[in-house]
Amino acid sequence: MNNLEKIKPSTSGACITVPDLGPLQMQLIWDRPVFTAIDGIGEQEGLNISKGQVLAIGYISEHGPRCVGSGIMVGAGLLITATHVLDELQGKNIFAFSFVEHKHVRIWALRDTNAFRGHIETIPSQLPRTRRSDVAVASCVPVSEDANKWPLAMGVVEMAIPRVGERLWAVGFREETTPDGEINLTSLCSSGCVISYLLNGRGNHLPGPIVEINMDTYGGMSGGPVFNEAGHVVGVVSASLEWEGGNGPTYVSLIWSAALEKVYAPWPKNYWPTEYAVLQGGAEQSRTQLRGSAKSVNGILSIQFDGTKPDYILERLGDNYKKILEDNRQRLADEGDNDFYTFLEEEGEDALRTLPPKTVVDGFTENESLFAGALKIQTSCLEGIEDTEIHTIEILEDGNLNLDVTYNLRGFVITVTINRFDFEERREDFEAAQWCWNIQEYQDTVDVECGVRPYFRAGFTLSPSDKACSDYTVYSIRIKI
């Protein structure tokens, strides 16, 4: 490798000082880098090639700055990186280094960090399990002399689904130690094309949404920005495979979940409302530049893409699969398709029956002891499926579609059989309950008919060729009165 540049406070033209909590004195510029469409990874000409927009993130040891990952500035004192980079730095004073000119570095101290947390309810316990995005937002303050001397370059962020075959570029830093013990840093750029997308993530390590790219990235580039051809940041580097043959793949976490994350941002003074910075809120006040928007409803993150047309997602999926989705699109939106909705109704009902009786009834009763003697449950759906919403469509290797949906069942009756003695002890409570539709008393047992509405989030596979549905997996069940 050539053109390796050392980052040490003594040689970089920077000295750490007291944090600057004053008003903004830097000139702000939003920069859209221009790249060359060439596969492979290589060094960039100087650490300051990105004008300080791309950051090295790490800490300062007794031997000088150490780089653990990368990131990008997206607002005044607001940066985006990978969550796992910040996790690796737990217990250390975290700094970010932006190279604004040759041999000159602006040093930032991180103040607050946040990453999206999504809740997935497990069956049968129904206890929420937190999964955290690998895209993190952090606030920072300048702590180096002459920090206001150079403009502050920032990235334009875009909510997007990169097409299969679309070229993307990843930028970041890599730290190396020379044989004589010196710590050197290299600015790297890698390019490749999207080979797949996993909008539901890739296991617990990468909860998603992510895209897979046939390009190399090295250690230290984690958290670094991934740009599209327009020069907009669409994701961050989350993981990669390094092997002798090269070409990765690299897994990139899309930027979506960062839009709504809030961090405490005391710098610049009186710049962020109530001293809290939000990427999307900043865009509304021209403090950041964000293409697209997001909203969170009931723990589900919904994305509005920039300039979205009705067929945006369809177009993103590539020509090879376009006809598949076009042929099925109306079918998926039409609740008159009996096969499709009968499948969801029957599978949801079966999922309820597999739960312990007390788990089911505790979902809609405030009095946990009311059904303490529940012996069994029976279910019946009188009116059918309602409010079906398709959240994601993933095309599998065999050409089938994997769908993530939410829906509820209307006019649903759960008949709970309980011991006669237990019923008599709580007869008044049962008769007063608004969900109690009917009571059938027998010699040793009593059947209590409960009118409820179960809500499901589930995934299943749809075959475009014969319309067959299979592989139903329930992610969460909530039962309301």
C-alpha positions in Angstrom: 0.0 0.0 0.0 1.1 3.5 -0.6 0.2 7.0 0.6 -0.4 5.9 4.2 -1.0 8.9 6.4 -0.4 8.9 10.2 -3.0 10.3 12.5 -1.3 11.5 15.7 -2.2 14.7 17.5 1.4 15.8 17.2 1.5 15.5 13.4 -2.1 16.2 12.4 -2.3 19.8 13.3 -4.9 19.3 16.0 -4.9 19.5 19.8 -7.7 18.4 22.1 -9.3 21.3 24.0 -12.4 22.0 26.1 -15.6 21.0 24.2 -17.1 23.9 22.2 -20.7 24.3 23.3 -21.2 27.7 21.7 -23.2 28.7 18.6 -22.5 27.5 15.1 -19.5 29.2 13.5 -18.7 26.7 10.8 -19.9 27.1 7.2 -22.2 24.1 6.4 -22.0 22.3 3.1 -23.9 19.2 1.9 -21.6 17.3 -0.4 -22.5 14.6 -2.9 -19.4 12.7 -3.8 -18.8 11.5 -7.4 -17.5 8.0 -8.0 -16.2 5.8 -10.8 -18.1 2.7 -11.8 -15.2 0.2 -11.2 -15.4 -3.0 -9.2 -12.9 -3.5 -6.4 -11.4 -1.7 -3.4 -8.6 0.8 -3.3 -7.0 3.6 -1.4 -8.1 7.2 -1.9 -5.7 10.0 -2.5 -5.4 11.4 1.0 -7.4 11.1 4.1 -9.2 14.4 3.4 -10.6 13.2 0.0 -14.1 13.4 1.5 -13.6 16.9 2.9 -14.1 15.6 6.4 -17.6 14.3 5.7 -16.5 10.7 6.4 -15.2 10.1 9.9 -12.9 7.7 11.6 -14.4 6.6 14.9 -12.4 5.3 17.8 -10.6 6.5 20.9 -7.2 8.0 21.9 -4.7 5.7 23.5 -1.3 6.6 25.0 0.1 5.8 21.5 -2.3 8.1 19.7 -5.7 7.9 18.0 -7.0 4.4 17.3 -9.6 3.7 14.7 -12.3 1.0 15.3 -14.9 2.0 12.7 -16.1 4.7 10.4 -19.2 7.0 10.1 -20.5 10.0 8.3 -21.6 13.5 9.4 -25.2 14.2 8.4 -25.9 17.4 10.4 -24.1 19.9 12.6 -22.8 17.6 15.4 -24.9 14.7 14.2 -23.4 11.5 12.7 -24.4 8.0 11.7 -22.4 4.9 12.2 -22.9 1.2 12.9 -24.3 0.2 16.3 -21.8 -2.6 16.7 -18.9 -0.1 16.3 -20.2 1.9 19.3 -20.7 -1.4 21.2 -17.1 -2.3 20.7 -16.1 1.1 22.2 -18.1 0.7 25.4 -16.2 1.9 28.4 -14.0 4.3 26.4 -14.2 7.9 25.7 -15.3 7.8 22.0 -13.9 10.3 19.5 -14.5 10.9 15.8 -11.8 12.3 13.5 -12.6 14.2 10.3 -9.8 15.0 8.0 -10.6 18.5 6.6 -7.2 19.2 5.0 -3.9 17.4 4.4 -2.4 16.8 7.8 -5.2 18.7 9.6 -7.9 16.8 11.6 -11.0 18.0 13.4 -11.7 16.0 16.5 -15.1 15.4 17.9 -16.2 13.9 21.3 -19.4 11.8 21.2 -22.1 13.0 23.6 -25.1 10.7 23.1 -26.0 7.7 20.9 -29.2 5.9 20.0 -30.3 3.0 17.7 -33.8 1.8 16.7 -35.2 -0.9 18.9 -38.0 -3.1 17.4 -40.1 -5.4 19.6 -40.9 -8.9 18.5 -43.3 -10.9 20.7 -42.4 -14.5 21.2 -44.8 -17.4 21.3 -46.1 -18.8 23.6 -44.9 -16.4 26.4 -45.8 -13.2 24.4 -43.0 -11.4 26.1 -41.3 -8.8 23.9 -37.8 -9.5 22.6 -35.8 -6.4 21.7 -33.9 -6.4 18.5 -31.7 -3.4 17.8 -30.8 -2.0 14.4 -27.2 -1.8 13.4 -27.6 1.8 12.3 -26.9 4.2 15.1 -27.2 8.0 15.4 -24.8 9.9 17.6 -24.3 13.5 18.6 -20.9 15.1 19.0 -19.1 18.3 19.9 -15.9 19.7 18.5 -12.9 19.4 20.9 -10.0 20.5 18.7 -8.3 23.8 18.2 -9.2 25.8 15.1 -12.3 23.6 14.7 -14.2 26.5 13.0 -11.5 27.2 10.5 -12.8 24.9 7.8 -16.4 24.2 6.5 -18.4 21.3 7.9 -19.1 18.8 5.1 -22.2 16.6 5.6 -23.9 13.8 3.7 -27.4 13.8 2.0 -29.4 10.8 3.3 -31.9 8.9 1.2 -34.4 6.2 2.1 -34.1 3.7 -0.7 -34.3 0.1 -1.8 -31.3 -0.4 -4.0 -32.1 -2.5 -7.1 -30.5 -5.9 -7.6 -27.7 -5.0 -10.0 -27.4 -1.4 -8.8 -23.9 -0.2 -8.1 -23.1 1.2 -4.7 -19.9 2.6 -3.1 -18.6 2.2 0.5 -16.1 4.6 2.0 -14.3 4.2 5.3 -10.9 3.9 7.1 -8.6 1.0 7.9 -6.0 1.1 10.6 -2.7 -0.7 10.2 0.4 -1.1 12.5 3.7 -1.0 10.7 6.6 -3.3 11.7 8.2 -0.5 13.7 5.0 0.0 15.7 3.6 3.1 14.1 -0.2 3.3 13.7 -1.2 4.3 10.2 -4.6 5.0 8.7 -5.8 4.6 5.1 -8.9 6.0 3.5 -10.6 3.3 1.3 -13.3 3.2 -1.2 -15.0 0.0 -2.5 -17.6 -0.6 -5.2 -19.8 -3.4 -6.3 -23.3 -4.3 -7.3 -26.3 -5.4 -5.2 -26.9 -9.1 -5.5 -29.8 -9.6 -3.1 -31.8 -7.7 -0.5 -33.1 -9.0 2.8 -35.8 -6.6 4.0 -36.5 -8.8 7.1 -32.8 -8.9 8.0 -30.3 -11.7 8.3 -30.7 -13.5 11.6 -30.2 -11.9 15.0 -26.9 -10.3 14.1 -28.3 -8.2 11.3 -32.0 -7.6 12.1 -32.4 -5.6 8.8 -33.3 -4.3 6.4 -30.1 -5.0 4.6 -28.7 -5.5 1.1 -25.9 -7.9 0.0 -23.2 -6.5 -2.3 -20.5 -8.3 -4.2 -17.7 -6.0 -2.9 -14.9 -6.1 -0.4 -14.8 -4.0 2.8 -12.1 -4.3 5.5 -12.1 -4.0 9.3 -12.4 -0.3 10.2 -14.8 0.4 7.4 -17.7 -0.8 9.6 -20.2 2.0 10.0 -18.8 3.8 7.0 -21.4 5.3 4.6 -22.6 3.5 1.5 -23.5 5.8 -1.4 -25.7 5.4 -4.5 -24.9 6.9 -7.9 -26.5 10.2 -6.8 -24.0 10.6 -4.0 -26.7 10.0 -1.4 -26.1 7.9 1.7 -28.4 4.8 1.6 -26.8 2.7 4.3 -23.8 1.8 6.5 -21.4 -1.1 6.3 -22.4 -3.8 8.8 -20.5 -6.9 8.0 -18.4 -8.5 5.3 -16.5 -11.7 4.5 -12.8 -11.3 3.9 -11.2 -14.1 1.9 -8.3 -14.5 -0.5 -10.5 -14.5 -3.7 -12.1 -11.1 -2.8 -15.4 -9.6 -3.7 -17.0 -10.0 -0.3 -19.9 -10.1 0.0 -20.5 -7.1 2.1 -23.8 -6.6 4.1 -25.1 -3.1 4.3 -27.8 -2.0 6.7 -30.2 0.4 5.1 -30.5 3.8 6.7 -34.3 3.7 7.3 -34.3 3.2 11.1 -32.0 6.2 11.7 -34.6 8.7 10.6 -36.6 8.9 13.9 -33.9 8.3 16.5 -33.4 11.2 18.9 -30.1 12.2 20.6 -29.1 14.9 23.1 -27.2 17.5 21.1 -26.1 20.6 23.1 -23.9 21.8 20.2 -24.3 24.0 18.3 -26.0 26.2 21.0 -29.6 27.0 20.2 -29.4 25.1 17.0 -31.4 21.9 17.6 -34.9 22.4 19.2 -34.9 21.6 22.9 -31.3 20.4 22.4 -32.3 17.1 20.8 -31.4 16.2 17.3 -33.5 14.0 15.0 -32.5 13.3 11.4 -36.0 13.6 10.0 -37.0 16.6 12.2 -33.8 18.3 11.1 -34.7 17.9 7.5 -38.0 19.6 8.1 -36.1 22.6 9.5 -33.3 22.4 6.8 -30.7 21.3 9.4 -30.3 18.0 7.6 -31.0 16.7 4.1 -33.2 13.6 4.0 -34.9 12.1 1.0 -38.0 10.3 2.1 -39.5 9.9 5.6 -40.5 7.4 8.3 -43.1 6.9 10.9 -43.5 4.4 13.7 -46.9 3.0 14.5 -47.4 0.3 17.1 -43.7 -0.6 16.9 -43.8 -1.0 13.1 -41.5 1.3 11.2 -43.2 2.5 8.0 -41.1 4.2 5.3 -42.1 6.8 2.7 -39.6 6.8 -0.1 -38.5 9.9 -1.8 -40.9 10.8 -4.7 -42.6 7.5 -4.2 -44.8 6.3 -7.0 -47.3 3.4 -6.4 -44.9 1.0 -8.2 -41.7 2.2 -6.5 -41.0 -1.1 -4.6 -42.0 -3.1 -7.6 -39.5 -1.3 -9.7 -36.8 -1.8 -7.1 -37.1 -5.5 -7.3 -35.6 -5.9 -10.7 -37.0 -6.9 -14.1 -36.6 -10.6 -13.5 -39.2 -10.6 -10.8 -41.4 -7.7 -12.0 -44.0 -9.8 -13.8 -44.3 -12.2 -10.8 -45.3 -9.3 -8.5 -47.4 -7.6 -11.1 -49.4 -10.8 -11.6 -49.9 -11.2 -7.8 -50.2 -7.6 -6.7 -54.0 -7.2 -7.2 -54.5 -10.6 -5.7 -52.6 -9.7 -2.5 -54.6 -6.5 -2.2 -58.0 -8.1 -2.9 -59.7 -9.5 0.2 -62.0 -11.4 -2.1 -59.4 -14.0 -2.8 -60.8 -16.8 -0.6 -57.8 -19.1 -0.8 -55.3 -16.5 0.4 -57.4 -15.2 3.3 -58.8 -18.6 4.3 -55.2 -19.8 4.7 -54.4 -16.9 7.0 -57.6 -17.3 9.0 -57.1 -21.1 9.5 -53.4 -20.9 10.3 -54.0 -18.1 12.8 -56.8 -20.1 14.5 -54.5 -23.1 14.7 -51.7 -21.0 16.2 -54.1 -19.9 19.0 -55.2 -23.4 19.7 -51.6 -24.5 20.3 -51.1 -22.1 23.2 -51.8 -23.0 26.8 -55.4 -22.0 27.7 -54.3 -19.6 30.4 -51.8 -17.9 28.0 -54.7 -17.2 25.7 -57.3 -15.9 28.2 -54.7 -13.8 30.1 -54.4 -11.8 26.8 -57.8 -10.2 27.2 -58.6 -10.3 31.0 -57.2 -7.9 33.5 -57.9 -10.4 36.4 -55.3 -13.0 36.0 -57.0 -15.4 38.5 -60.3 -15.3 36.7 -59.5 -18.3 34.4 -57.0 -19.9 36.8 -58.9 -23.2 36.4 -59.1 -23.2 32.6 -59.2 -26.7 31.3 -59.3 -26.2 27.5 -60.3 -23.7 24.8 -62.2 -24.0 21.6 -62.2 -21.3 18.9 -64.6 -20.2 16.2 -64.3 -17.3 13.6 -67.8 -16.1 12.7 -67.0 -13.2 10.4 -63.5 -13.8 8.9 -60.3 -11.8 8.3 -60.0 -8.0 8.4 -57.5 -5.2 8.0 -54.8 -7.3 6.2 -51.7 -5.4 5.5 -48.6 -6.6 3.7 -45.4 -5.1 5.1 -42.7 -6.7 3.1 -42.3 -9.1 0.1 -39.1 -11.0 -0.3 -38.3 -13.1 -3.4 -36.8 -16.5 -2.4 -34.2 -18.3 -4.4 -36.8 -20.8 -5.8 -38.9 -17.9 -7.1 -41.6 -18.1 -4.4 -42.6 -15.1 -2.4 -42.1 -14.7 1.4 -44.6 -12.2 2.8 -44.7 -10.5 6.2 -48.3 -9.5 7.1 -50.5 -8.2 9.9 -54.2 -9.0 10.2 -57.0 -9.6 12.7 -60.0 -11.9 12.9 -63.5 -10.3 13.4 -66.3 -12.0 15.2 -64.0 -14.4 17.0 -65.2 -16.6 19.8 -63.0 -18.3 22.3 -64.9 -20.9 24.4 -63.1 -21.6 27.7 -64.0 -24.7 29.7 -63.4 -24.3 33.4 -64.0 -26.3 36.6 -67.5 -25.7 38.0 -66.2 -25.0 41.4 -63.8 -22.3 40.1 -66.6 -20.8 38.1 -68.9 -20.5 41.1 -66.3 -18.7 43.1 -66.1 -16.0 40.4 -69.7 -16.1 38.9 -70.4 -12.4 39.4 -67.1 -11.4 37.7 -68.0 -13.6 34.7 -71.5 -12.3 34.4 -70.4 -8.7 34.6 -67.6 -9.1 32.0 -68.3 -7.2 28.7 -66.5 -9.9 26.7 -68.7 -12.7 28.1 -71.2 -13.6 25.4 -72.7 -16.7 26.8 -72.4 -19.2 29.7 -73.2 -22.9 29.4 -73.3 -24.7 32.7 -72.9 -28.5 33.0 -72.6 -30.8 36.0 -68.8 -30.6 36.5 -67.7 -27.9 34.1 -68.8 -24.6 32.6 -68.2 -23.2 29.1 -67.7 -19.5 28.9 -68.0 -18.0 25.4 -65.7 -14.9 25.0 -66.1 -12.4 22.2 -62.6 -11.1 21.3 -60.5 -9.9 18.4 -57.1 -11.5 17.9 -54.4 -9.6 16.0 -51.6 -11.5 14.2 -48.2 -10.7 12.7 -47.0 -13.6 10.6 -45.0 -14.7 7.7 -45.7 -17.3 5.0 -44.7 -18.4 1.5 -46.7 -17.9 -1.6 -46.1 -19.8 -4.8 -46.8 -17.6 -7.8 -47.3 -20.6 -10.1 -50.1 -22.4 -8.4 -51.2 -19.8 -5.8 -50.4 -22.3 -2.9 -49.7 -20.9 0.5 -47.4 -22.6 3.0 -44.8 -22.3 5.8 -46.9 -20.1 8.1 -44.9 -18.6 11.0 -46.6 -16.5 13.6 -44.4 -13.7 15.0 -46.9 -12.3 17.5 -50.5 -12.6 18.7 -52.4 -10.0 20.7 -56.0 -10.5 21.8 -58.2 -7.5 22.5 -61.8 -7.3 23.5 
